[in-house]
Amino acid sequence: MITPLSVSGRYQIMMDFVETLGSESLQDELNEALIEKRAFLEFEEVLKRCPTRNQQWRKLCNDKMNAIARTWM
């Protein structure tokens, strides 16, 4: 059985994504979301307003999860 990714692991993936962005305003918004009480939900809400970035986020997240799964195997 694959152990689910920890909250800190999921949080790190979000932080890694923010670091890839060239837009300081979006970086600021996402960093603000990450310090909120409901960081995961707030992060997703910010990205919903930026379809292209949301698509980039989904790809990066999927790529990281696939890499984690391959390492586990």
Order of alpha helices (4+ residues) and beta strands (2+ residues): alpha-alpha-alpha-alpha
